[in-house]
């Protein structure tokens, strides 16, 4: 089982339109309502790969009840920590021939007591999992100190902890020794005060994270693939070319593929290939984190990873 933790889940409303013009009325050709948030997309990808995800997050109100029901209908097992305020809703507009436009609500305010209950729930459920993914933003009121405590508690319990977040939450995670980091190039650059535009720069940035105590680091580079940096070496994988429908959730699918492979005992280069292939397969679908077995197999066959040796290793 892989624990997929989303502190700030959402109802995702995805709308497909022929053309998007600001200030005009549109009629959606297709719509999708799903249990959303980055960790839910990670879980969906793991489920698509045949793995066993388990979802956790803070939910509240009618929207929270709907989120729990939507996850259940998809066959995503979960335990939810209840909060007083209403779960947020995010809107994703997919325009034919162009990438998606995303409007995310910040989320509802959570209390210190609700945060502590959430930490306790995650620590308890983590006893049944070796690998834990924590994905996405923190809701208002969720203190950075509590986030760091959550991560330290999981590392102290011997869990392999993968963190995918950004901004101040990412900077807080980078101070926790023993975590694994998955981010995109822009997020990694912002955290380190660097501009990262290619794989070699991403590898160098990943080595900086290892020097700070991070166990391993993965950075996605969009259509250019991804890198994985660990104490044993660094690997670069190029993404296959696809006719993308929407890139929303591709980074989450990458983390799902990567951690699914690691949980199955695959070596780093193969795990990286699984991550890149899952991200590419996700881009072919309407909605985040879901893909077909055929699309995944086709993308995996076209994805190659090679080692980038460290100098003076």
C-alpha positions in Angstrom: 0.0 0.0 0.0 1.2 3.5 -0.8 -0.3 6.3 1.3 -1.3 9.3 -0.8 -1.8 12.3 1.5 -3.5 15.5 0.2 -3.7 18.2 3.0 -5.9 20.4 0.8 -8.1 18.3 -1.5 -10.7 19.7 -3.8 -13.7 19.0 -6.0 -12.2 19.3 -9.5 -14.6 20.5 -12.2 -13.1 20.0 -15.6 -14.8 21.5 -18.6 -14.0 21.0 -22.3 -14.7 23.9 -24.6 -14.0 24.4 -28.3 -12.5 27.8 -27.8 -11.9 30.0 -24.7 -12.5 33.7 -25.1 -12.3 36.0 -22.0 -15.5 37.9 -21.4 -17.8 35.6 -23.4 -20.3 32.9 -22.6 -19.3 29.4 -23.3 -21.0 26.0 -23.5 -19.0 23.0 -22.3 -18.8 20.1 -24.7 -17.9 17.8 -21.9 -17.6 18.0 -18.1 -16.0 15.9 -15.4 -16.4 16.1 -11.6 -13.8 14.3 -9.6 -12.2 14.0 -6.3 -9.3 16.3 -6.8 -6.0 17.6 -5.4 -2.5 16.4 -6.3 -2.5 13.4 -3.9 -5.8 12.1 -5.4 -4.2 12.3 -8.9 -1.2 10.4 -7.5 -3.5 7.7 -6.1 -5.4 7.5 -9.4 -2.2 6.9 -11.3 -1.1 4.2 -8.9 -4.5 2.6 -9.2 -4.3 2.7 -13.0 -0.9 0.9 -12.7 -2.5 -1.9 -10.6 -1.0 -0.7 -7.3 -2.8 -0.2 -4.0 -3.1 3.5 -3.0 -4.8 4.7 0.1 -6.0 8.4 0.2 -6.0 10.8 3.2 -6.9 14.5 3.5 -8.8 17.1 5.4 -12.4 17.4 4.1 -15.6 19.2 5.3 -19.1 20.2 4.5 -21.3 19.0 1.6 -18.4 19.3 -0.9 -16.3 17.1 1.4 -19.0 14.5 1.5 -19.1 14.6 -2.3 -15.4 14.2 -2.6 -15.4 11.2 -0.3 -18.2 9.6 -2.4 -16.5 10.4 -5.7 -13.2 8.7 -4.5 -15.2 5.7 -3.3 -16.9 5.3 -6.7 -13.5 5.3 -8.3 -12.3 2.5 -6.1 -9.9 4.7 -4.2 -9.9 3.6 -0.5 -9.5 6.4 2.0 -9.7 7.7 5.5 -10.6 11.4 5.7 -10.0 13.8 8.6 -13.1 16.0 9.1 -12.9 19.8 9.4 -15.6 22.3 10.1 -15.3 24.4 6.9 -16.3 23.5 3.4 -13.9 21.7 1.0 -12.8 23.8 -1.9 -13.7 23.6 -5.6 -11.2 24.0 -8.4 -12.2 24.7 -12.1 -10.1 23.4 -15.0 -11.0 24.6 -18.5 -9.6 22.6 -21.4 -9.6 24.3 -24.7 -9.2 22.1 -27.8 -5.7 22.3 -29.2 -4.4 24.2 -26.2 -3.4 23.3 -22.7 -5.7 23.8 -19.7 -6.6 26.9 -17.8 -6.8 26.2 -14.1 -8.4 28.3 -11.3 -7.7 26.9 -7.8 -9.5 28.1 -4.7 -7.1 28.6 -1.7 -9.1 26.2 0.5 -11.0 26.6 3.7 -9.3 27.7 7.0 -8.4 24.8 9.3 -7.9 25.0 13.1 -4.8 23.9 15.1 -6.9 21.1 16.5 -8.0 19.9 13.1 -4.4 20.0 11.9 -3.3 17.9 14.9 -6.0 15.4 14.3 -4.9 15.1 10.7 -1.2 14.5 11.7 -2.3 11.9 14.2 -4.5 10.2 11.5 -1.6 10.1 9.0 1.0 8.8 11.5 -1.5 6.1 12.5 -2.3 5.0 9.0 1.3 5.1 7.9 2.0 2.1 10.2 0.5 0.0 7.3 2.5 1.6 4.5 6.2 1.8 3.8 5.9 4.6 1.2 4.1 7.9 1.8 3.4 10.7 -0.8 2.4 14.1 0.5 1.2 16.3 -2.4 -0.1 19.8 -3.0 -0.7 23.0 -1.1 -1.5 23.5 2.5 -4.9 24.9 3.4 -5.0 28.3 5.2 -4.3 27.8 8.9 -2.1 24.8 8.4 1.2 26.0 10.0 4.5 25.3 8.3 5.8 24.0 11.7 3.0 21.4 11.7 3.9 20.4 8.1 7.5 19.9 9.1 6.4 17.9 12.2 4.3 15.7 10.0 7.3 15.0 7.7 9.7 14.4 10.6 7.3 12.1 12.3 7.0 10.0 9.1 10.8 9.8 8.6 11.3 8.9 12.3 8.9 6.0 11.7 11.1 4.7 9.0 8.9 5.6 6.0 10.0 6.5 2.5 8.5 10.0 2.3 8.0 11.8 -1.1 6.9 15.4 -1.0 5.5 17.3 -4.0 4.6 20.9 -3.0 5.9 24.4 -3.7 6.6 27.8 -2.2 7.0 28.1 1.5 5.8 24.5 2.1 8.6 23.2 -0.2 11.2 25.3 1.6 10.0 23.9 4.9 10.2 20.3 3.6 13.8 20.9 2.4 14.8 21.4 6.0 13.6 17.9 7.0 16.5 15.5 6.6 15.6 12.2 5.0 12.7 13.2 2.8 12.5 12.6 -0.9 11.5 15.6 -3.1 9.5 15.6 -6.4 9.0 19.0 -8.0 9.0 20.6 -11.4 11.9 22.6 -12.7 10.3 25.9 -12.0 9.5 25.0 -8.4 13.0 23.6 -7.8 14.5 26.8 -9.2 12.3 29.0 -7.0 13.3 27.1 -3.9 17.0 27.3 -4.6 17.1 30.8 -6.2 18.2 29.3 -9.6 17.0 29.2 -13.2 16.7 25.6 -14.3 16.2 25.2 -18.1 17.6 21.8 -18.9 18.3 18.4 -17.4 22.0 19.1 -16.6 21.0 22.1 -14.5 18.2 20.0 -12.8 20.8 17.3 -11.9 23.1 20.0 -10.4 20.2 21.4 -8.4 19.3 17.9 -7.2 22.8 17.4 -5.9 22.4 20.6 -3.9 19.4 19.1 -2.2 21.2 15.9 -1.4 23.9 18.0 0.3 21.2 19.6 2.5 20.0 16.1 3.7 17.4 15.2 1.1 17.5 11.5 0.4 16.7 11.8 -3.3 15.2 14.4 -5.7 13.1 14.1 -8.9 12.4 17.0 -11.1 10.1 17.0 -14.1 10.9 19.0 -17.2 7.6 18.9 -19.1 8.0 17.5 -22.6 11.7 17.2 -22.0 11.3 14.4 -19.5 12.6 14.3 -15.9 15.7 13.6 -13.8 16.2 11.6 -10.6 19.1 12.3 -8.3 20.1 10.0 -5.4 23.2 9.1 -3.4 23.9 6.2 -5.9 23.8 8.4 -9.0 21.7 10.5 -11.3 19.4 9.5 -14.2 17.9 11.5 -17.0 14.8 10.2 -19.0 13.3 11.8 -22.1 9.6 11.9 -22.6 8.0 10.4 -25.7 6.2 12.8 -28.0 2.4 12.7 -27.5 -0.6 14.7 -28.9 -1.6 16.1 -25.5 -5.2 16.7 -24.5 -4.3 18.2 -21.2 -1.1 18.3 -19.0 -3.1 18.7 -15.8 -2.1 15.9 -13.4 0.9 14.8 -15.4 3.3 15.7 -12.7 1.1 13.8 -10.2 1.0 10.8 -12.5 4.8 11.0 -12.7 5.0 10.7 -8.9 2.5 7.9 -9.0 4.5 5.9 -11.6 7.8 6.6 -9.8 6.6 5.5 -6.4 4.6 2.5 -7.8 7.9 1.3 -9.3 9.9 1.9 -6.2 7.3 0.1 -4.1 7.6 -2.8 -6.5 11.4 -3.0 -6.0 12.3 -1.5 -9.4 15.8 0.1 -9.8 16.0 3.9 -10.1 16.4 4.1 -13.9 13.3 1.9 -14.4 11.3 3.8 -11.8 12.1 7.0 -13.6 10.9 5.5 -16.8 7.6 4.5 -15.2 7.2 8.1 -13.9 7.9 9.7 -17.2 5.7 7.2 -19.1 2.8 7.7 -16.6 3.1 11.5 -17.1 3.0 11.2 -20.8 0.0 8.7 -20.8 -1.9 11.1 -18.4 -1.6 14.0 -21.0 -3.6 11.9 -23.4 -6.7 11.9 -21.2 -9.4 14.4 -20.1 -8.9 14.6 -16.3 -5.9 14.2 -14.0 -4.1 11.0 -13.0 -6.0 8.5 -15.1 -4.7 6.7 -18.1 -5.2 3.4 -20.0 -2.9 0.4 -19.7 -2.3 0.6 -23.4 -1.2 4.2 -23.3 1.1 3.5 -20.4 2.7 0.5 -22.1 3.2 2.4 -25.4 4.7 5.4 -23.6 7.0 3.2 -21.4 8.3 1.4 -24.5 9.3 4.8 -26.0 10.9 6.1 -22.7 14.6 5.7 -22.1 16.7 6.6 -19.1 20.5 6.9 -18.9 22.8 7.5 -16.0 24.6 10.8 -15.6 27.7 9.9 -13.6 28.8 12.2 -10.8 32.3 13.6 -11.2 34.6 12.5 -8.4 31.9 10.2 -7.0 
